[in-house]
Amino acid sequence: MKLSIEDFVYGATDGAVTTFAVVAGVVGASLSPSIILILGFANLFADGFSMSIGNYLSEKTHREYIQKQRKKEEWEIDNLTAQEEGEIRDIYKEKGFKEEILEEIVRVITSKKKVWIDTMMKEELGLIENKNKSPRDSAITTFVSFNLIGIIPLVPFVFLHVSGFNRVWSTSDAFVYSIVFTAIAFFLIGTIRGRVVKRSLVSTGFNTLAIGGIAASVAYLVGYLISEFV
C-alpha cells in the first residue's frame, strides 16, 4: 500500500472539521457529554466510511474514464491517422513551433504509437494517468486519516466520561481542551498541506486553522440557536 499525502490531508481535514462541528453543535445545544460521544463516534465511523467509499469510486471512475479515452485515441490513430497527425501539428503550432522544427516534432511523436497516444491524452484532453495511485489505497488512506485525526475532538469527552472527573471537570472544561487539541490538529494538517503545495507552512497552517474555526463556530451557533428556540 502506498500512502498518498493528498488523500491523507483530505481525510484528516474533513475528519477534524466534521467531528469538531458535531462536538461544537452539541455543546452549543447544552446537551450531555454522552450525547456528544454517541453522535461524535457515529459521525466518525459513518462519515469516514462514506468518504473513503466516495474517494474509491471517484478514483476508479477517473481511471476508467482515462482508459476509455485512451482506447478511443488509439482507434483514431489507427483509423484516422492523417487527421490525428494534423491535430499534433496544430497543437505544437499553437505552442510557437514552425516549419522544419514543427515537422520534426510531428515526425518524432507520431513515430511511436505510445508516445503519440500519451501526447494526445495530455495535450488534447488534459488527462494524465497516475499509475502509482490505486483507488484502494486512496480509500484506505482517507478512512484511516479521517478517523485518526477526527477522534481528537472527542478525546477530552472520552476522558471525562471514563475518568469520573465529572465532579470537578465539567463539559465546558472538556470543550476547552477539545478546542485546543483540534486547533493544534488543524494547524498541523495545514503544515502538511503546505509541504505538498510547497507554500509557507505557517501560512497554510493558519489558513486551515481558520477554515476549521469557521466551520466549528457555525456549528456551535446553530446548536445554541436550536437550544434557545426548541
C-alpha positions in Angstrom: 0.0 0.0 0.0 1.3 3.5 -0.9 0.4 6.4 1.2 -1.0 9.5 -0.6 -0.3 12.7 1.2 -3.2 14.4 -0.8 -5.7 11.7 0.4 -4.3 11.9 4.0 -4.8 15.7 4.1 -8.2 15.4 2.5 -9.4 12.8 5.0 -7.7 14.4 8.1 -9.1 17.8 7.4 -12.7 16.6 6.9 -12.4 14.3 9.9 -11.3 17.1 12.2 -13.8 19.6 10.8 -16.9 17.4 10.8 -16.3 15.7 14.2 -15.5 19.0 15.9 -18.6 20.5 14.3 -20.7 17.8 15.9 -19.0 18.4 19.3 -19.5 22.2 19.0 -23.1 21.8 17.9 -24.0 19.5 20.8 -22.2 21.7 23.3 -23.9 24.7 21.9 -27.2 23.0 22.4 -26.2 22.3 26.0 -26.7 18.5 25.7 -24.9 15.9 27.9 -21.4 14.5 27.2 -22.9 11.1 26.4 -24.8 12.6 23.5 -21.5 14.2 22.3 -19.8 10.8 22.4 -22.7 9.0 20.7 -23.1 11.5 17.8 -19.3 12.1 17.6 -18.4 8.4 17.2 -21.4 7.7 14.9 -20.3 10.5 12.7 -16.6 9.4 12.9 -17.1 5.9 11.5 -20.1 6.5 9.3 -18.8 9.6 7.6 -15.3 8.2 7.4 -16.5 5.1 5.7 -18.7 7.2 3.4 -15.8 9.4 2.4 -13.5 6.5 1.8 -16.0 4.8 -0.5 -16.7 8.1 -2.3 -12.9 8.6 -2.8 -12.6 5.0 -4.1 -15.4 5.4 -6.6 -14.1 8.8 -7.7 -10.6 7.4 -8.3 -11.9 4.3 -10.0 -14.3 6.3 -12.3 -11.5 8.7 -13.2 -9.2 5.8 -14.1 -11.8 4.0 -16.1 -12.6 7.3 -18.0 -8.9 7.7 -18.8 -8.7 4.1 -20.1 -11.8 4.6 -22.2 -10.4 7.8 -23.7 -7.0 6.1 -24.3 -8.7 3.4 -26.3 -10.6 6.0 -28.3 -7.4 7.8 -29.2 -5.8 4.5 -30.1 -8.6 3.8 -32.5 -8.5 7.2 -34.1 -4.7 6.9 -34.6 -5.2 3.6 -36.3 -8.2 4.7 -38.4 -7.9 8.5 -38.8 -4.1 8.7 -39.0 -3.9 11.8 -41.1 -6.4 13.7 -39.0 -4.7 12.8 -35.8 -1.3 13.8 -37.2 -2.8 17.1 -38.2 -4.0 17.6 -34.6 -0.5 17.0 -33.3 0.8 19.6 -35.8 -1.9 22.1 -34.7 -1.1 21.6 -31.0 2.6 22.4 -31.5 2.0 25.1 -34.0 0.0 26.9 -31.2 3.0 26.5 -29.0 5.0 28.6 -31.4 6.9 25.9 -33.4 7.2 26.4 -37.2 8.5 24.9 -40.4 11.3 22.3 -40.1 11.3 22.2 -36.3 7.5 21.7 -36.2 7.6 18.9 -38.8 10.5 17.2 -36.9 8.4 17.3 -33.7 5.4 15.8 -35.5 7.6 13.1 -37.1 9.2 12.1 -33.7 5.9 12.0 -31.8 4.0 10.0 -34.5 6.8 7.5 -35.0 6.0 5.8 -31.7 2.4 4.9 -31.1 2.6 5.1 -27.2 4.2 8.5 -27.3 1.6 9.6 -29.8 -1.3 8.5 -27.6 0.3 9.9 -24.5 0.7 13.2 -26.2 -2.9 13.3 -27.4 -4.1 12.4 -23.9 -2.2 15.2 -22.2 -2.2 17.9 -24.8 -5.6 17.5 -26.4 -7.7 16.1 -23.5 -5.7 17.3 -20.5 -5.7 13.8 -19.0 -2.7 12.3 -17.1 -2.9 8.8 -15.7 -1.2 8.3 -12.3 -0.5 4.6 -12.3 1.2 4.8 -8.9 -2.1 5.7 -7.2 -4.7 3.0 -6.7 -8.4 3.6 -5.7 -8.0 1.1 -2.9 -5.0 2.9 -1.4 -6.8 6.2 -1.7 -9.9 4.8 0.1 -7.8 3.2 3.0 -5.7 6.4 3.4 -8.8 8.6 3.6 -10.5 6.3 6.1 -7.5 6.0 8.4 -6.7 9.7 8.4 -10.3 10.7 8.9 -10.6 8.5 12.0 -7.1 9.1 13.3 -7.5 12.9 13.3 -11.3 13.0 13.6 -11.1 11.3 17.0 -9.0 14.2 18.5 -12.0 16.5 19.3 -13.6 13.6 21.2 -10.7 12.7 23.4 -11.4 15.1 26.2 -15.0 13.9 26.4 -13.9 10.3 26.4 -11.6 11.1 29.3 -14.4 13.0 31.1 -16.7 10.0 30.7 -14.4 7.2 31.8 -12.3 9.0 34.5 -15.1 10.0 36.9 -13.7 13.6 36.9 -17.1 15.0 36.0 -17.5 16.2 39.6 -14.6 18.6 39.2 -14.2 18.7 35.4 -17.3 20.0 33.5 -18.4 19.7 29.9 -17.2 23.2 29.4 -13.7 22.3 30.6 -13.7 19.3 28.2 -14.9 21.6 25.4 -12.0 24.0 26.0 -9.5 21.1 25.8 -11.3 19.9 22.6 -10.9 23.3 21.1 -7.1 23.4 21.9 -6.4 19.9 20.7 -8.4 20.4 17.5 -6.8 23.7 16.8 -3.4 22.1 17.0 -4.6 19.3 14.7 -5.9 21.8 12.2 -2.6 23.7 12.2 -0.5 20.5 11.8 -2.7 19.4 8.9 -2.2 22.8 7.3 1.6 22.5 7.6 1.4 19.1 5.9 -0.7 20.7 3.1 1.9 23.4 2.9 4.6 20.9 2.2 2.5 19.3 -0.5 1.8 22.5 -2.4 5.2 24.0 -1.5 3.9 27.0 0.3 4.7 28.6 3.7 4.0 26.1 6.4 2.9 28.8 8.8 0.6 30.4 6.3 -1.2 27.2 5.3 -1.3 26.1 8.9 -3.2 29.2 10.0 -5.3 29.1 6.8 -6.5 25.6 7.7 -7.0 26.6 11.3 -9.1 29.5 10.2 -11.3 27.3 7.9 -11.8 24.8 10.7 -12.6 27.5 13.2 -15.3 29.0 10.9 -16.9 25.6 10.5 -16.8 24.9 14.2 -18.2 28.4 15.0 -21.1 27.9 12.7 -21.9 24.5 14.2 -21.8 26.0 17.7 -24.0 28.9 16.8 -26.6 26.6 15.1 -26.6 24.3 18.2 -27.0 27.3 20.5 -29.9 28.8 18.5 -31.7 25.5 18.3 -31.5 25.1 22.1 -33.0 28.5 22.5 -36.0 28.0 20.2 -36.7 24.3 20.6 
